Amino acid sequence: MDLRCRTFALGWWIVAAMTVGACASGDGSTSSIGKPVSPGQPFPNGFLLVRSPNSEGWTLQTSSRQGISFSRVGPADSESYIAQVSLFELPPTKDADAFVAFIRSNVERETPPERFDTLEVNYEYLDQRGYPCVKMSGLAEDKLARTSSLKRERLNLQVRALYCRHPKNINFGFSAAFSHRGATIDKQLGAQAQSFIDSVQVVQ
């Protein structure tokens, strides 16, 4: 898997920009980009089995060797949802605390304060999958959100994400993230996010 276009891009800037990366589609084709996907539609890539969110209204937004993302509009004009999976290079870390610190520092580095006010953020080490993961949940204010009307607004950005070291390719990591951006808070986001994150599995 060629990751030269991407090393680490996990900050909230990524989900706010509604993109997974700047690389081209992995097979050079963009014919499926922007088209609707079925609930739970599989998208295997050799490293991971990814499924689209298990609900209606999602479209495929980006697809490359570095990851895939899906988008859905909300009831309000300024409201949007993103579900995405990314692959990235991951150096060795000596223990669980070091792994959490590495994820935290990179997320913070890619969350520019001139764009975001971080209101809440939590990191938790998990090993229930049998390999190292870090769960992140956060709430920020996107001070320069661009909406469908092309206006700049201040909107809430909710993020739920899981960052893991790939158990078979330990020099790589992957993230599964689910986000909501809008004027209001989606109190049901946790269940939607967990369903998507749980569906992302390592290819056996």
Buried (B, 14 or more C-beta within 10 A) or exposed (E): EEBEEBEBBBBBBBBBEBBBBEBBBBEEEEEBEEEBBEEEBEBEBEBBBBBBBBBEBBBBBBBBBBBBBBBBBBEEBBBBBBBBBBBBEBEEBEEEEEBBBBBBEBBBEBBEEEBBEBEEBEBEBBEEEEBBBBBBBBBBBBBEBBBEEEEEBEBBBBBBBBBBBBEEBEEBBBBBBBBBBBBEEBEEBEEBBBBBBEBBEBEE
